[in-house]
């Protein structure tokens, strides 16, 4: 790669800089960008994490609203969700581009420092971040769902679509939800890994991957919490159904998909290089 970049003997300095700038990021560079983001999260105060997590939980509610609005305006046909699925992307665009703390993002970035250092202190810091962000996210989704369910804010067609989306979040078996939620966690985790090298294409990457989550109907623990909480607060579902039919299996699937699969599979290829660097630093 160096012959095609800044070390090429066939290019002058200006051309070497141009070649180096055009070269794609290597896996170790991406890993270190994500790890640095994780280190920032581990160092944030309780208040910083909680408020950012609450903002993310509220912002993700717009995925529910826009998707339901589009679905309510479309005819009842099999292809309608292919269009309404684009509405699902809106909340993720707000959260990710606004650098708000979303649980499925945090499970990946915060775990990379733990995988790199592998000590109890870093693991406890990671668990602290997960707990604060998850609780703040979920609390905000219930607030957003209450506003949608208890106040006459949206037209009848949108409310009907909201009820349909809500029912879908809790209609499958426990293990079906775990498995499909694992796919959502994996896609969101891979999205985090793709974003550092995406540049101006960041919004497109977010839209494409979250659109796949939407049209494949993979459950997401925070975006889906708005839908499931709406069902409970509007009287169409029970809190037990929310917990056992949605929250627990989706949280399990998202965490496994995002943390174990995406984080380990992207950390493992560079683990040897990182270990060699640490050894050289200690000499």
N, C-alpha and C positions, 0 to 999 in steps of 0.2 A: 504493500500500500504506500510506503514511503516514496518509492520511485515515481508514483503518480501524484504525489503531493508536494509538501514543502521541502523535502530533501532531494527532489529530482535535480540532477546535474544539467538537465537539458532546458531548464527554465530560468529566467531571471527572477529577482526577488519579488517583483510585483506579480508575476505569473505564478510563482510558488505560493504566495499568499492566496491567490484566487483558487488554485487547485486544492489547497488545504481547506479553504472555506466551503468548497463544493463537495468535499469528501463526506460520506455518510458517517454518523456517529458509530463508534464501535460499542460492543456490548458492555465493556468495562466503563466507558464514559457514561452511558445511560444508567448503569447500575449506581455509579457515584452520584449522579444527579438525583435519582430517586432516594438514595441513602441520605443525602444531605437534606432533602425535604423531610424525611423521617426524623432526622436529628432535630430539626426545627420543631416538629410536632412534640417530640419528647420533652423539649425544654419549655414549651408554652405553659403558662399559668393555668390554674383551674378555671378562672374566669374567662380567659382568652379562648380556651377550648370549648367551654360550655356555651358562651355566647355565639361563637362561630358555628358550633354544632346546632344550636337552636335556629340560627339563620338558615342553615342548610336544610333542616327539616321543614321549615316553613316554605322555603323556595322550591323544594322538590314537589310541593303541593300543586304547583302550576303544571307539572306534567299530567296530573290527574284532571285538572280543570280543562286544559287545552285539548287533551285527548278526548274527553267526554263531549266537549263542545263540537269538535269535528265529527265525532261519531253520531251525535244527535242530529247533525245537519245532513248526514248521508243516508241513502236508502239502506234498508236492511238486507244487504247482500254479502256473500262471502268475501268480496274484495274490499269492502268498506274499511276493515281494520288495517289494510295495507296503506290507506291514506291517513286514517286517524292515528296510526302509529307514529307519525311524524310529530304529533303533539306531545308524545311522551318524552321527546328529546329536549323540550324547552326547559324543564326544571334542571336537568343535568347540565345544560349549557350555562344557566345562571350560576349553579353551585360551583362547577369546576373552573369556569373562566373567572368567577368572583373569588376563587381561592377560599371557599367556605369548607368546613370540616364535615365530610360525608363519611359514614361508617365504612362502606365498602372500599372507598379510596384509602381511608386511614388504616384499614387492616393490612393493606399491602405496604404502604410507605413506612408505617411505624414498625413493621416487623423486620424490615431490611437491616436496621442497626442491630436488632437482636440476633439475627442470623450471622451478621458479620462479627460481632464481639463475643457472643455466646456466653454471657454471664448472667447471674441471677438478677443483679441490679437493673440491667437493661431490659430483661424480660418483665420485671415488675413495672418499669416505666411504660413499657408497651401496653401491658394490661390496663394500667391507669388511663392511658389515652383512649383505648378501646371503650372502657366503661363510661368515661365522661361523655365521649362523642355519641355513643349509642343511646344513652339515656336522654341527652339533649335532643338528638334527632327525633326519637320516638315521642317525646313530650311535645315537640313542635308539630309533628304530624297530627296528633290528637287535637291540638288547638286549631289547626287549619281545617280538619275534618268537622269540628264542632261549628265553625263559622259557615261551612258549606251545608251542613245538615240542619242546623237550627234557625238559620236566617233565610229569608226568601230572596236570595241573591241571584240565582241562576234561572234561566227559562226552563219550562217543563221538559223539553226535549233533552236538555243537558242533564237534568236531574235523573231522568229515566236512564240515560247512558251511564251516569255515575253509579246507579244501582246495579246495572248489568256488570260493570267493571268490578264493583265491590263483591258481587256474588261469585265472580270467577276466581277471586283471590283465595277463596276458602272452599272450593268445590271438589278439590282433589284429595287423594289419600296422603297420609303423612309422608311416606317414602317417595311418592311421586313428586311431592313438593320439594323434598330435600334434593332429589336428583336434578330437577329442572332449575332450582335455585343455585345449584352448583355451577350450572352453565352460565347463569347471570353473573355470579361472582367471578368466574374465570374471564368472561368478556370485559367486565369492568376493570379487573386487575390488569388485563393485557392492554386496555385503553390507557391506564396510568403509565404503563411501560412504553407505549408508543408516543405519548404526548411530548416528551423532551426533545425528540428529533423532528417533530411535525412542523414547527415554525408557524407560518401563516395558515397552514392546513389544520390547526388544532380544532376549530369549530367543526370542520368536516369529519374529522376522526370521531369526535364526540357524537355527532349526529348519526353517523353510519353504525357505530357499535351499539348505541342505545336504541336505535331503530330496530336492530336485530333482536335485542332483548324484548322490545315491545311486540313485534309481529310474531315472534316465536312464543310469546306469552310466558317468558321465564320470570318467576317472581323475584322482586328486589325488596329487601327487608325494609328500606325506608320509603321508597316510592310506593310500594304496595301497602305500607302501613297506613298511608292516607286513605287508600281505597277501603281497606278492611275496617279501619276505625269509623269511616263514614257509614259502613253497613251497620255497625254496632249502634252508633249514635242516632241513626235514622230508624232504628227498630227492626231492621231486616236480618240481623245476626246477633249472636250472643258474645259476651266477653270471653267465655270459654272457647268458643269457636275461633275468636281472634287469636287467642294464645296458642291453642293446640292445632288449629287448622291452618294458621298462617305464621305467626311470629316465631315459634320455636323451630319448626322445620325449615323455614326460609332463612332464619339466622344461621342455623347449622349449615345449610347448603351454601349460602353466600360466603360464610367464613372459610369453609373447606375449599371451595372453588377459588376464592380470591387469595387466600393466604397460603394454603399448602400447595395448590397446583401452580398458580401464577407466580407467587413469590419464590417458591423452591425451584421451579423449573427455570426461572430467570436468574436466580442467585447461583444455582449449582454450576453453570458453565464458567463463571468467573471466580468461583471460590478458590480454586488452585492459584490463580494469579494474585488474589488478595492475600493468601497465606504466604506466598513467596515474598510479596512486598513487605509484609509484617516482619518476616524473618530478616530481611535485609536491613530494615529500620532498627531492629534490635541488636544488630551486630556492631 
